[in-house]
Amino acid sequence: MAARPIGFAPLLSMIYSADRRVYLAVMYNPEPMDAELRAF
């Protein structure tokens, strides 16, 4: 049980940073959203 948060925290931060990247891309450039999502 002790190892679970250690493995979960990097995953959560990775998801958060990816979510922020998509949000910023959509905010600044709404048209090529598909290209940004395809880069993942």
Secondary structure, DSSP 4 states (H G I P E B T S, - for coil): -THHHHHHHHHHHHHHHHHHHHHHHHHH-STTHHHHHHT-
